[in-house]
Amino acid sequence: MFRLLTSEYKTKYKNRKFALPFAIRCYYKMPTFRVEVLVKKAVAAKREATRKRLSKKLLLKYGFELGSECKIGSGLCIKHYNGIVIGLGTVIGNNCILYQQVTFGQKDEKYPTIGDNATFYPGAKIIGDIKIGNNAVIAANAVVINDVGDGEIVGGVPAKKIGDAKS
Protein backbone atom coordinates (compact mmCIF):
# COMPACT_ATOMS: atom_id res chain seq x y z
CA MET A 1 0.00 0.00 0.00
CA PHE A 2 2.82 2.42 0.87
CA ARG A 3 4.50 1.81 -2.49
CA LEU A 4 1.24 2.63 -4.30
CA LEU A 5 0.72 5.77 -2.19
CA THR A 6 4.24 6.97 -2.89
CA SER A 7 4.07 6.32 -6.63
CA GLU A 8 0.71 8.08 -6.99
CA TYR A 9 2.00 11.02 -4.97
CA LYS A 10 5.16 11.29 -7.08
CA THR A 11 3.12 11.05 -10.30
CA LYS A 12 0.76 13.78 -9.19
CA TYR A 13 3.23 16.11 -7.44
CA LYS A 14 6.42 15.45 -9.44
CA ASN A 15 8.95 13.75 -7.13
CA ARG A 16 8.93 15.90 -4.04
CA LYS A 17 11.18 15.06 -1.12
CA PHE A 18 9.68 13.07 1.75
CA ALA A 19 7.10 11.53 -0.57
CA LEU A 20 5.74 8.90 1.85
CA PRO A 21 4.81 11.22 4.73
CA PHE A 22 3.23 13.71 2.33
CA ALA A 23 1.45 10.90 0.47
CA ILE A 24 -0.05 9.58 3.70
CA ARG A 25 -1.16 13.08 4.65
CA CYS A 26 -2.75 13.61 1.22
CA TYR A 27 -4.51 10.25 1.47
CA TYR A 28 -6.26 11.27 4.70
CA LYS A 29 -6.81 14.96 3.92
CA MET A 30 -7.71 14.93 0.20
CA PRO A 31 -10.65 12.73 -0.84
CA THR A 32 -9.82 13.07 -4.56
CA PHE A 33 -6.31 11.70 -3.99
CA ARG A 34 -7.79 8.90 -1.86
CA VAL A 35 -10.19 7.94 -4.67
CA GLU A 36 -7.34 7.87 -7.20
CA VAL A 37 -5.32 5.57 -4.93
CA LEU A 38 -8.30 3.30 -4.26
CA VAL A 39 -9.04 3.04 -8.00
CA LYS A 40 -5.43 2.09 -8.75
CA LYS A 41 -5.46 -0.42 -5.88
CA ALA A 42 -8.72 -1.98 -7.09
CA VAL A 43 -7.48 -2.26 -10.69
CA ALA A 44 -4.16 -3.78 -9.56
CA ALA A 45 -5.74 -6.25 -7.11
CA LYS A 46 -5.05 -9.87 -7.98
CA ARG A 47 -7.94 -11.36 -6.04
CA GLU A 48 -11.48 -10.76 -7.24
CA ALA A 49 -12.77 -10.46 -3.67
CA THR A 50 -10.41 -7.53 -3.04
CA ARG A 51 -11.49 -5.82 -6.26
CA LYS A 52 -15.15 -6.20 -5.39
CA ARG A 53 -14.62 -4.91 -1.83
CA LEU A 54 -12.75 -1.83 -3.06
CA SER A 55 -15.28 -1.24 -5.85
CA LYS A 56 -18.11 -1.41 -3.35
CA LYS A 57 -16.32 1.04 -1.04
CA LEU A 58 -15.78 3.45 -3.94
CA LEU A 59 -19.46 3.25 -4.87
CA LEU A 60 -20.97 3.57 -1.40
CA LYS A 61 -18.61 6.15 0.06
CA TYR A 62 -17.67 8.24 -2.99
CA GLY A 63 -20.31 7.61 -5.66
CA PHE A 64 -17.65 6.24 -8.03
CA GLU A 65 -18.65 3.08 -9.88
CA LEU A 66 -15.74 0.93 -11.07
CA GLY A 67 -16.23 -2.16 -13.23
CA SER A 68 -14.43 -5.24 -11.98
CA GLU A 69 -12.66 -6.03 -15.27
CA CYS A 70 -11.69 -2.54 -16.46
CA LYS A 71 -8.09 -1.65 -17.21
CA ILE A 72 -6.69 1.76 -16.32
CA GLY A 73 -3.26 3.12 -17.25
CA SER A 74 -0.96 5.11 -15.01
CA GLY A 75 -1.45 8.76 -14.17
CA LEU A 76 -5.26 8.80 -14.10
CA CYS A 77 -6.34 12.23 -12.81
CA ILE A 78 -9.79 12.51 -11.26
CA LYS A 79 -10.69 16.16 -10.76
CA HIS A 80 -14.11 15.56 -9.15
CA TYR A 81 -14.94 11.97 -8.30
CA ASN A 82 -18.71 12.15 -7.79
CA GLY A 83 -20.87 10.19 -10.23
CA ILE A 84 -18.13 8.69 -12.39
CA VAL A 85 -19.00 5.31 -13.93
CA ILE A 86 -16.33 3.13 -15.52
CA GLY A 87 -17.96 0.11 -17.12
CA LEU A 88 -16.90 -3.49 -16.76
CA GLY A 89 -14.66 -3.89 -19.83
CA THR A 90 -13.48 -0.31 -20.35
CA VAL A 91 -9.82 0.26 -21.19
CA ILE A 92 -8.39 3.67 -20.26
CA GLY A 93 -4.92 4.80 -21.35
CA ASN A 94 -2.27 6.75 -19.45
CA ASN A 95 -2.63 10.28 -18.08
CA CYS A 96 -6.36 10.72 -18.72
CA ILE A 97 -8.36 13.40 -16.90
CA LEU A 98 -11.92 12.79 -15.69
CA TYR A 99 -14.34 15.33 -14.28
CA GLN A 100 -17.61 14.56 -12.47
CA GLN A 101 -20.50 12.56 -13.96
CA VAL A 102 -18.40 10.97 -16.73
CA THR A 103 -19.76 7.60 -17.89
CA PHE A 104 -18.03 4.86 -19.87
CA GLY A 105 -20.93 2.57 -20.68
CA GLN A 106 -21.69 -0.50 -22.72
CA LYS A 107 -23.73 -1.16 -25.81
CA ASP A 108 -24.28 -4.73 -26.96
CA GLU A 109 -21.97 -5.83 -24.10
CA LYS A 110 -18.99 -3.96 -25.59
CA TYR A 111 -17.12 -1.13 -23.89
CA PRO A 112 -15.00 1.84 -25.07
CA THR A 113 -11.23 1.97 -25.42
CA ILE A 114 -9.61 5.27 -24.46
CA GLY A 115 -6.20 6.46 -25.67
CA ASP A 116 -3.55 8.34 -23.71
CA ASN A 117 -3.88 11.94 -22.48
CA ALA A 118 -7.63 12.20 -23.18
CA THR A 119 -9.74 14.69 -21.23
CA PHE A 120 -13.42 14.16 -20.37
CA TYR A 121 -15.33 17.18 -19.11
CA PRO A 122 -18.38 17.01 -16.78
CA GLY A 123 -21.28 14.89 -17.91
CA ALA A 124 -19.55 13.25 -20.90
CA LYS A 125 -21.02 9.88 -21.88
CA ILE A 126 -18.98 7.43 -23.94
CA ILE A 127 -21.16 4.52 -25.02
CA GLY A 128 -20.33 1.23 -26.76
CA ASP A 129 -17.46 -0.32 -28.65
CA ILE A 130 -15.72 2.88 -29.72
CA LYS A 131 -12.19 4.19 -29.65
CA ILE A 132 -11.18 7.57 -28.29
CA GLY A 133 -7.80 8.66 -29.70
CA ASN A 134 -4.76 10.05 -27.92
CA ASN A 135 -5.00 13.69 -26.77
CA ALA A 136 -8.74 13.82 -27.52
CA VAL A 137 -11.01 16.22 -25.66
CA ILE A 138 -14.65 15.37 -24.94
CA ALA A 139 -16.74 18.45 -24.15
CA ALA A 140 -19.19 18.75 -21.27
CA ASN A 141 -22.41 16.74 -21.65
CA ALA A 142 -21.30 15.20 -24.96
CA VAL A 143 -22.72 11.81 -25.87
CA VAL A 144 -20.05 9.96 -27.86
CA ILE A 145 -21.31 7.02 -29.94
CA ASN A 146 -18.72 7.11 -32.76
CA ASP A 147 -14.93 6.86 -32.80
CA VAL A 148 -12.91 9.99 -32.00
CA GLY A 149 -9.55 10.49 -33.71
CA ASP A 150 -6.27 11.60 -32.18
CA GLY A 151 -6.29 15.22 -31.05
CA GLU A 152 -9.95 15.88 -31.85
CA ILE A 153 -12.35 17.93 -29.77
CA VAL A 154 -15.91 16.64 -29.86
CA GLY A 155 -19.12 17.94 -28.33
CA GLY A 156 -22.89 17.79 -28.59
CA VAL A 157 -25.58 15.12 -28.62
CA PRO A 158 -24.60 13.02 -30.51
CA ALA A 159 -21.00 14.21 -30.39
CA LYS A 160 -19.49 15.75 -33.52
CA LYS A 161 -16.01 17.12 -34.17
CA ILE A 162 -15.83 20.78 -33.21
CA GLY A 163 -12.09 21.34 -33.44
CA ASP A 164 -8.58 20.05 -32.96
CA ALA A 165 -6.71 19.98 -29.66
CA LYS A 166 -3.46 21.91 -29.58
CA SER A 167 -0.44 19.66 -29.11
TORKOL-4160 file (C-alpha; in steps of 0.2 Angstrom, whole numbers, padded with zeros to 4 digits, m for minus):
167
<pt num="1" X="0000" Y="0000" Z="0000"/>
<pt num="2" X="0014" Y="0012" Z="0004"/>
<pt num="3" X="0022" Y="0009" Z="m0012"/>
<pt num="4" X="0006" Y="0013" Z="m0021"/>
<pt num="5" X="0004" Y="0029" Z="m0011"/>
<pt num="6" X="0021" Y="0035" Z="m0014"/>
<pt num="7" X="0020" Y="0032" Z="m0033"/>
<pt num="8" X="0004" Y="0040" Z="m0035"/>
<pt num="9" X="0010" Y="0055" Z="m0025"/>
<pt num="10" X="0026" Y="0056" Z="m0035"/>
<pt num="11" X="0016" Y="0055" Z="m0051"/>
<pt num="12" X="0004" Y="0069" Z="m0046"/>
<pt num="13" X="0016" Y="0081" Z="m0037"/>
<pt num="14" X="0032" Y="0077" Z="m0047"/>
<pt num="15" X="0045" Y="0069" Z="m0036"/>
<pt num="16" X="0045" Y="0080" Z="m0020"/>
<pt num="17" X="0056" Y="0075" Z="m0006"/>
<pt num="18" X="0048" Y="0065" Z="0009"/>
<pt num="19" X="0036" Y="0058" Z="m0003"/>
<pt num="20" X="0029" Y="0044" Z="0009"/>
<pt num="21" X="0024" Y="0056" Z="0024"/>
<pt num="22" X="0016" Y="0069" Z="0012"/>
<pt num="23" X="0007" Y="0054" Z="0002"/>
<pt num="24" X="0000" Y="0048" Z="0019"/>
<pt num="25" X="m0006" Y="0065" Z="0023"/>
<pt num="26" X="m0014" Y="0068" Z="0006"/>
<pt num="27" X="m0023" Y="0051" Z="0007"/>
<pt num="28" X="m0031" Y="0056" Z="0023"/>
<pt num="29" X="m0034" Y="0075" Z="0020"/>
<pt num="30" X="m0039" Y="0075" Z="0001"/>
<pt num="31" X="m0053" Y="0064" Z="m0004"/>
<pt num="32" X="m0049" Y="0065" Z="m0023"/>
<pt num="33" X="m0032" Y="0058" Z="m0020"/>
<pt num="34" X="m0039" Y="0045" Z="m0009"/>
<pt num="35" X="m0051" Y="0040" Z="m0023"/>
<pt num="36" X="m0037" Y="0039" Z="m0036"/>
<pt num="37" X="m0027" Y="0028" Z="m0025"/>
<pt num="38" X="m0042" Y="0016" Z="m0021"/>
<pt num="39" X="m0045" Y="0015" Z="m0040"/>
<pt num="40" X="m0027" Y="0010" Z="m0044"/>
<pt num="41" X="m0027" Y="m0002" Z="m0029"/>
<pt num="42" X="m0044" Y="m0010" Z="m0035"/>
<pt num="43" X="m0037" Y="m0011" Z="m0053"/>
<pt num="44" X="m0021" Y="m0019" Z="m0048"/>
<pt num="45" X="m0029" Y="m0031" Z="m0036"/>
<pt num="46" X="m0025" Y="m0049" Z="m0040"/>
<pt num="47" X="m0040" Y="m0057" Z="m0030"/>
<pt num="48" X="m0057" Y="m0054" Z="m0036"/>
<pt num="49" X="m0064" Y="m0052" Z="m0018"/>
<pt num="50" X="m0052" Y="m0038" Z="m0015"/>
<pt num="51" X="m0057" Y="m0029" Z="m0031"/>
<pt num="52" X="m0076" Y="m0031" Z="m0027"/>
<pt num="53" X="m0073" Y="m0025" Z="m0009"/>
<pt num="54" X="m0064" Y="m0009" Z="m0015"/>
<pt num="55" X="m0076" Y="m0006" Z="m0029"/>
<pt num="56" X="m0091" Y="m0007" Z="m0017"/>
<pt num="57" X="m0082" Y="0005" Z="m0005"/>
<pt num="58" X="m0079" Y="0017" Z="m0020"/>
<pt num="59" X="m0097" Y="0016" Z="m0024"/>
<pt num="60" X="m0105" Y="0018" Z="m0007"/>
<pt num="61" X="m0093" Y="0031" Z="0000"/>
<pt num="62" X="m0088" Y="0041" Z="m0015"/>
<pt num="63" X="m0102" Y="0038" Z="m0028"/>
<pt num="64" X="m0088" Y="0031" Z="m0040"/>
<pt num="65" X="m0093" Y="0015" Z="m0049"/>
<pt num="66" X="m0079" Y="0005" Z="m0055"/>
<pt num="67" X="m0081" Y="m0011" Z="m0066"/>
<pt num="68" X="m0072" Y="m0026" Z="m0060"/>
<pt num="69" X="m0063" Y="m0030" Z="m0076"/>
<pt num="70" X="m0058" Y="m0013" Z="m0082"/>
<pt num="71" X="m0040" Y="m0008" Z="m0086"/>
<pt num="72" X="m0033" Y="0009" Z="m0082"/>
<pt num="73" X="m0016" Y="0016" Z="m0086"/>
<pt num="74" X="m0005" Y="0026" Z="m0075"/>
<pt num="75" X="m0007" Y="0044" Z="m0071"/>
<pt num="76" X="m0026" Y="0044" Z="m0070"/>
<pt num="77" X="m0032" Y="0061" Z="m0064"/>
<pt num="78" X="m0049" Y="0063" Z="m0056"/>
<pt num="79" X="m0053" Y="0081" Z="m0054"/>
<pt num="80" X="m0071" Y="0078" Z="m0046"/>
<pt num="81" X="m0075" Y="0060" Z="m0042"/>
<pt num="82" X="m0094" Y="0061" Z="m0039"/>
<pt num="83" X="m0104" Y="0051" Z="m0051"/>
<pt num="84" X="m0091" Y="0043" Z="m0062"/>
<pt num="85" X="m0095" Y="0027" Z="m0070"/>
<pt num="86" X="m0082" Y="0016" Z="m0078"/>
<pt num="87" X="m0090" Y="0001" Z="m0086"/>
<pt num="88" X="m0084" Y="m0017" Z="m0084"/>
<pt num="89" X="m0073" Y="m0019" Z="m0099"/>
<pt num="90" X="m0067" Y="m0002" Z="m0102"/>
<pt num="91" X="m0049" Y="0001" Z="m0106"/>
<pt num="92" X="m0042" Y="0018" Z="m0101"/>
<pt num="93" X="m0025" Y="0024" Z="m0107"/>
<pt num="94" X="m0011" Y="0034" Z="m0097"/>
<pt num="95" X="m0013" Y="0051" Z="m0090"/>
<pt num="96" X="m0032" Y="0054" Z="m0094"/>
<pt num="97" X="m0042" Y="0067" Z="m0085"/>
<pt num="98" X="m0060" Y="0064" Z="m0078"/>
<pt num="99" X="m0072" Y="0077" Z="m0071"/>
<pt num="100" X="m0088" Y="0073" Z="m0062"/>
<pt num="101" X="m0102" Y="0063" Z="m0070"/>
<pt num="102" X="m0092" Y="0055" Z="m0084"/>
<pt num="103" X="m0099" Y="0038" Z="m0089"/>
<pt num="104" X="m0090" Y="0024" Z="m0099"/>
<pt num="105" X="m0105" Y="0013" Z="m0103"/>
<pt num="106" X="m0108" Y="m0003" Z="m0114"/>
<pt num="107" X="m0119" Y="m0006" Z="m0129"/>
<pt num="108" X="m0121" Y="m0024" Z="m0135"/>
<pt num="109" X="m0110" Y="m0029" Z="m0121"/>
<pt num="110" X="m0095" Y="m0020" Z="m0128"/>
<pt num="111" X="m0086" Y="m0006" Z="m0119"/>
<pt num="112" X="m0075" Y="0009" Z="m0125"/>
<pt num="113" X="m0056" Y="0010" Z="m0127"/>
<pt num="114" X="m0048" Y="0026" Z="m0122"/>
<pt num="115" X="m0031" Y="0032" Z="m0128"/>
<pt num="116" X="m0018" Y="0042" Z="m0119"/>
<pt num="117" X="m0019" Y="0060" Z="m0112"/>
<pt num="118" X="m0038" Y="0061" Z="m0116"/>
<pt num="119" X="m0049" Y="0073" Z="m0106"/>
<pt num="120" X="m0067" Y="0071" Z="m0102"/>
<pt num="121" X="m0077" Y="0086" Z="m0096"/>
<pt num="122" X="m0092" Y="0085" Z="m0084"/>
<pt num="123" X="m0106" Y="0074" Z="m0090"/>
<pt num="124" X="m0098" Y="0066" Z="m0104"/>
<pt num="125" X="m0105" Y="0049" Z="m0109"/>
<pt num="126" X="m0095" Y="0037" Z="m0120"/>
<pt num="127" X="m0106" Y="0023" Z="m0125"/>
<pt num="128" X="m0102" Y="0006" Z="m0134"/>
<pt num="129" X="m0087" Y="m0002" Z="m0143"/>
<pt num="130" X="m0079" Y="0014" Z="m0149"/>
<pt num="131" X="m0061" Y="0021" Z="m0148"/>
<pt num="132" X="m0056" Y="0038" Z="m0141"/>
<pt num="133" X="m0039" Y="0043" Z="m0149"/>
<pt num="134" X="m0024" Y="0050" Z="m0140"/>
<pt num="135" X="m0025" Y="0068" Z="m0134"/>
<pt num="136" X="m0044" Y="0069" Z="m0138"/>
<pt num="137" X="m0055" Y="0081" Z="m0128"/>
<pt num="138" X="m0073" Y="0077" Z="m0125"/>
<pt num="139" X="m0084" Y="0092" Z="m0121"/>
<pt num="140" X="m0096" Y="0094" Z="m0106"/>
<pt num="141" X="m0112" Y="0084" Z="m0108"/>
<pt num="142" X="m0106" Y="0076" Z="m0125"/>
<pt num="143" X="m0114" Y="0059" Z="m0129"/>
<pt num="144" X="m0100" Y="0050" Z="m0139"/>
<pt num="145" X="m0107" Y="0035" Z="m0150"/>
<pt num="146" X="m0094" Y="0036" Z="m0164"/>
<pt num="147" X="m0075" Y="0034" Z="m0164"/>
<pt num="148" X="m0065" Y="0050" Z="m0160"/>
<pt num="149" X="m0048" Y="0052" Z="m0169"/>
<pt num="150" X="m0031" Y="0058" Z="m0161"/>
<pt num="151" X="m0031" Y="0076" Z="m0155"/>
<pt num="152" X="m0050" Y="0079" Z="m0159"/>
<pt num="153" X="m0062" Y="0090" Z="m0149"/>
<pt num="154" X="m0080" Y="0083" Z="m0149"/>
<pt num="155" X="m0096" Y="0090" Z="m0142"/>
<pt num="156" X="m0114" Y="0089" Z="m0143"/>
<pt num="157" X="m0128" Y="0076" Z="m0143"/>
<pt num="158" X="m0123" Y="0065" Z="m0153"/>
<pt num="159" X="m0105" Y="0071" Z="m0152"/>
<pt num="160" X="m0097" Y="0079" Z="m0168"/>
<pt num="161" X="m0080" Y="0086" Z="m0171"/>
<pt num="162" X="m0079" Y="0104" Z="m0166"/>
<pt num="163" X="m0060" Y="0107" Z="m0167"/>
<pt num="164" X="m0043" Y="0100" Z="m0165"/>
<pt num="165" X="m0034" Y="0100" Z="m0148"/>
<pt num="166" X="m0017" Y="0110" Z="m0148"/>
<pt num="167" X="m0002" Y="0098" Z="m0146"/>
